[in-house]
Amino acid sequence: MSTGELLSVEPLELKFPFELKKQISCSLQLLNKTDSYVAFKVKTTNPKKYCVRPNTGIVMPRSTCDIMVTMQAQKEAPPDMQCKDKFLLQSVKTNDAASPKDISADMFNKEAGHVVEDCKLRVVYVSPPQPPSPVAEGSEEGSSPRGSVSENGTVNGSDFTQVAKGFIGRPEALEKSAEARALLSRLTEEKNNAIQQNSKLRQELELLKREGNKNDGGVSLVIVILIGLLGIIMGYLMKKT
């Protein structure tokens, strides 16, 4: 902010979010710090490039005035986004109850003895605001718990349950993940095969028990081996579920 004796000017840098082939505007506010009427005039080093509304006017005592500076659409960007354009705002006390139509170029002529206050403004190009990035697929929120899957494609019982619940609750993720469908299918098939083998071993065990009773313990070693195998299979099934 400029703190001159007549006017306070804010901001001292005209910041334009530069975009090619687009008209861009920024605002400037003047505050009359005196009890007098103050006339102002805005000049620029590149008048064809900018439109200032109003470029002249009167600021009443202890009042404010807003100025809109519009940069015309540009066909190319300057090197390194640096702009050398500058503005000069001149202000001078005027007669009470003066109107904008009373403003003349002679009022800002220092050689004629008028006390003119100058405020220099520079132009700065800034990058336009970027839209928020969409959430990418496979982000933390929607990703599947891949860490629970081992290198050989098997999972333990608790991980399998979590994977299954996750994909049941997110049908859209299940449809998009061929890998998950293949994993679930393979685990289901392994579980069904294990159940069938367990049932077959139980039948054979019952048969051997009946024959063992007839043969007075002749096959006790075979029974012990089958019981051990059955225990291993049951343990495997318990881990799966």
C-alpha positions as CSV (number, residue, x, y, z in Angstrom):
1,M,0.0,0.0,0.0
2,S,1.2,3.5,-0.9
3,T,0.9,6.0,2.0
4,G,1.1,9.3,0.2
5,E,-0.2,12.6,1.7
6,L,-3.3,12.6,-0.5
7,L,-4.2,9.1,-1.5
8,S,-3.5,5.6,-0.2
9,V,-3.2,3.2,-3.1
10,E,-3.6,-0.6,-2.8
11,P,-2.1,-2.7,-4.2
12,L,1.1,-1.3,-5.6
13,E,1.5,-4.4,-7.9
14,L,-1.2,-5.1,-10.5
15,K,-1.3,-8.9,-10.5
16,F,-2.8,-10.6,-13.6
17,P,-3.4,-14.4,-13.6
18,F,-2.0,-14.6,-17.2
19,E,-3.7,-16.8,-19.7
20,L,-3.3,-16.7,-23.5
21,K,-6.2,-15.3,-25.6
22,K,-8.1,-14.3,-22.5
23,Q,-9.1,-10.9,-21.2
24,I,-8.0,-10.5,-17.6
25,S,-8.9,-7.8,-15.0
26,C,-7.6,-6.7,-11.6
27,S,-8.8,-4.0,-9.2
28,L,-7.2,-1.0,-7.6
29,Q,-8.5,0.9,-4.6
30,L,-7.8,4.6,-3.8
31,L,-8.4,6.1,-0.3
32,N,-8.7,9.8,0.2
33,K,-6.8,10.6,3.5
34,T,-7.7,14.3,3.5
35,D,-10.7,16.5,4.1
36,S,-10.4,17.9,0.5
37,Y,-11.6,16.7,-2.9
38,V,-8.8,14.9,-4.7
39,A,-8.6,14.5,-8.4
40,F,-6.7,11.5,-9.9
41,K,-5.4,10.4,-13.3
42,V,-4.0,7.0,-14.4
43,K,-1.3,6.7,-17.1
44,T,0.3,3.6,-18.5
45,T,3.4,2.9,-20.6
46,N,1.3,0.6,-22.9
47,P,-2.2,2.3,-23.4
48,K,-3.2,-0.1,-26.2
49,K,-2.8,-3.1,-24.0
50,Y,-4.8,-2.0,-21.0
51,C,-8.2,-0.4,-20.4
52,V,-8.6,1.6,-17.2
53,R,-12.0,2.5,-15.9
54,P,-12.2,5.2,-14.7
55,N,-8.8,6.6,-15.8
56,T,-9.7,9.9,-14.2
57,G,-12.0,10.9,-11.4
58,I,-12.6,12.6,-8.1
59,V,-12.3,11.0,-4.7
60,M,-14.4,12.7,-2.0
61,P,-12.9,13.5,1.4
62,R,-12.3,10.4,3.6
63,S,-13.8,8.2,0.9
64,T,-12.6,5.4,-1.4
65,C,-12.7,4.8,-5.2
66,D,-12.3,1.5,-7.0
67,I,-10.5,1.3,-10.4
68,M,-10.7,-1.7,-12.7
69,V,-7.7,-2.3,-14.9
70,T,-8.3,-4.8,-17.8
71,M,-5.6,-6.4,-19.9
72,Q,-6.6,-7.2,-23.4
73,A,-6.3,-10.8,-24.6
74,Q,-2.7,-11.7,-25.5
75,K,-1.6,-14.0,-28.3
76,E,1.8,-14.9,-26.8
77,A,3.4,-14.9,-23.4
78,P,6.4,-12.7,-22.6
79,P,9.8,-14.3,-21.9
80,D,10.0,-15.8,-18.4
81,M,6.5,-14.4,-17.7
82,Q,8.2,-11.0,-16.9
83,C,6.3,-7.8,-17.8
84,K,7.9,-4.4,-18.1
85,D,4.6,-2.4,-18.3
86,K,4.1,0.2,-15.6
87,F,1.4,2.6,-14.4
88,L,1.5,6.0,-12.9
89,L,-1.3,7.3,-10.7
90,Q,-1.2,11.1,-10.2
91,S,-3.3,12.9,-7.6
92,V,-3.9,16.6,-6.8
93,K,-6.2,18.6,-4.6
94,T,-9.1,20.3,-6.4
95,N,-12.0,22.6,-5.6
96,D,-14.7,21.5,-3.3
97,A,-17.7,19.8,-5.1
98,A,-15.6,19.4,-8.2
99,S,-16.9,16.7,-10.7
100,P,-15.0,14.4,-13.1
101,K,-15.9,16.7,-16.0
102,D,-13.8,19.5,-14.4
103,I,-10.6,17.5,-14.6
104,S,-8.1,18.7,-17.2
105,A,-4.5,17.8,-18.1
106,D,-3.3,21.2,-16.8
107,M,-4.3,20.2,-13.2
108,F,-1.5,17.6,-13.2
109,N,1.1,19.9,-14.6
110,K,3.9,20.4,-12.0
111,E,5.5,23.1,-14.1
112,A,2.4,25.2,-13.7
113,G,2.9,25.2,-9.9
114,H,0.4,22.4,-9.0
115,V,1.4,20.1,-6.1
116,V,1.0,16.7,-7.8
117,E,1.5,13.4,-5.9
118,D,2.8,10.5,-8.0
119,C,2.4,6.8,-7.3
120,K,4.1,4.2,-9.5
121,L,2.6,0.8,-10.0
122,R,4.1,-2.2,-11.8
123,V,2.5,-5.2,-13.5
124,V,3.1,-8.7,-12.4
125,Y,2.0,-11.9,-14.2
126,V,1.0,-14.8,-12.0
127,S,0.1,-18.4,-12.8
128,P,-3.7,-19.0,-12.9
129,P,-5.2,-21.1,-10.2
130,Q,-5.1,-24.8,-11.0
131,P,-8.3,-27.0,-10.6
132,P,-8.1,-29.7,-7.9
133,S,-6.7,-33.0,-9.1
134,P,-9.2,-35.9,-9.2
135,V,-8.5,-38.9,-7.0
136,A,-6.5,-41.4,-9.1
137,E,-7.7,-45.0,-9.4
138,G,-5.8,-47.3,-7.0
139,S,-5.3,-44.6,-4.4
140,E,-5.2,-45.3,-0.8
141,E,-8.9,-44.9,-0.3
142,G,-10.0,-47.4,-3.0
143,S,-7.0,-49.8,-3.3
144,S,-7.2,-53.5,-2.4
145,P,-5.1,-55.0,0.4
146,R,-2.4,-56.4,-2.0
147,G,0.1,-56.8,0.9
148,S,-1.9,-59.8,2.2
149,V,-1.2,-61.8,-0.9
150,S,1.9,-63.9,-0.9
151,E,4.2,-64.5,-3.9
152,N,2.7,-67.9,-4.6
153,G,-0.8,-66.5,-4.7
154,T,-2.1,-67.8,-1.4
155,V,-3.5,-65.9,1.5
156,N,-4.1,-66.8,5.1
157,G,-7.5,-67.2,6.6
158,S,-7.9,-63.7,8.1
159,D,-6.5,-61.9,5.1
160,F,-8.8,-63.9,2.8
161,T,-11.8,-62.8,4.9
162,Q,-10.7,-59.2,4.7
163,V,-10.2,-59.4,1.0
164,A,-13.6,-61.0,0.4
165,K,-15.4,-58.5,2.6
166,G,-13.7,-55.6,0.9
167,F,-14.7,-56.6,-2.6
168,I,-18.2,-57.6,-1.5
169,G,-18.6,-54.1,-0.1
170,R,-17.1,-52.5,-3.2
171,P,-18.8,-54.2,-6.2
172,E,-17.4,-51.6,-8.6
173,A,-13.8,-52.5,-7.5
174,L,-14.6,-56.2,-8.0
175,E,-15.7,-55.6,-11.5
176,K,-12.6,-53.7,-12.4
177,S,-10.1,-56.1,-10.8
178,A,-9.6,-59.3,-12.8
179,E,-6.7,-60.3,-10.5
180,A,-9.0,-60.3,-7.5
181,R,-11.6,-62.4,-9.3
182,A,-9.0,-64.9,-10.2
183,L,-7.6,-65.1,-6.7
184,L,-11.1,-65.6,-5.2
185,S,-11.9,-68.3,-7.7
186,R,-8.6,-70.2,-7.1
187,L,-9.1,-70.1,-3.3
188,T,-12.7,-71.3,-3.6
189,E,-11.6,-74.2,-5.8
190,E,-8.8,-75.2,-3.4
191,K,-11.1,-75.1,-0.4
192,N,-13.7,-77.3,-2.2
193,N,-11.0,-79.8,-3.2
194,A,-9.7,-80.0,0.4
195,I,-13.2,-80.6,1.7
196,Q,-13.7,-83.4,-0.8
197,Q,-10.4,-85.0,0.2
198,N,-11.3,-84.7,3.9
199,S,-14.6,-86.4,3.3
200,K,-12.9,-89.2,1.4
201,L,-10.3,-89.8,4.1
202,R,-13.0,-89.9,6.8
203,Q,-14.8,-92.7,4.8
204,E,-11.6,-94.6,4.4
205,L,-10.7,-94.2,8.1
206,E,-14.1,-95.6,9.1
207,L,-13.6,-98.5,6.8
208,L,-10.2,-99.2,8.2
209,K,-11.5,-99.0,11.8
210,R,-14.1,-101.6,11.0
211,E,-11.5,-103.9,9.4
212,G,-9.1,-103.2,12.2
213,N,-11.6,-104.5,14.8
214,K,-12.0,-107.7,12.8
215,N,-8.2,-108.2,12.4
216,D,-7.5,-107.4,16.1
217,G,-5.4,-104.3,15.6
218,G,-3.5,-105.4,12.5
219,V,-3.7,-102.0,10.9
220,S,-3.1,-99.7,13.8
221,L,-0.1,-98.1,12.2
222,V,-2.0,-97.3,9.1
223,I,-4.8,-95.7,11.2
224,V,-2.3,-93.6,13.1
225,I,-0.8,-92.3,9.8
226,L,-4.2,-91.5,8.4
227,I,-5.2,-89.7,11.5
228,G,-2.0,-87.6,11.2
229,L,-2.8,-86.8,7.6
230,L,-6.3,-85.8,8.6
231,G,-5.0,-83.5,11.3
232,I,-2.7,-81.8,8.8
233,I,-5.6,-81.3,6.3
234,M,-7.9,-80.0,9.0
235,G,-5.2,-77.5,10.1
236,Y,-4.8,-76.3,6.5
237,L,-8.6,-75.9,6.2
238,M,-8.7,-73.9,9.5
239,K,-6.1,-71.5,8.1
240,K,-8.0,-71.1,4.9
241,T,-11.2,-70.2,6.7
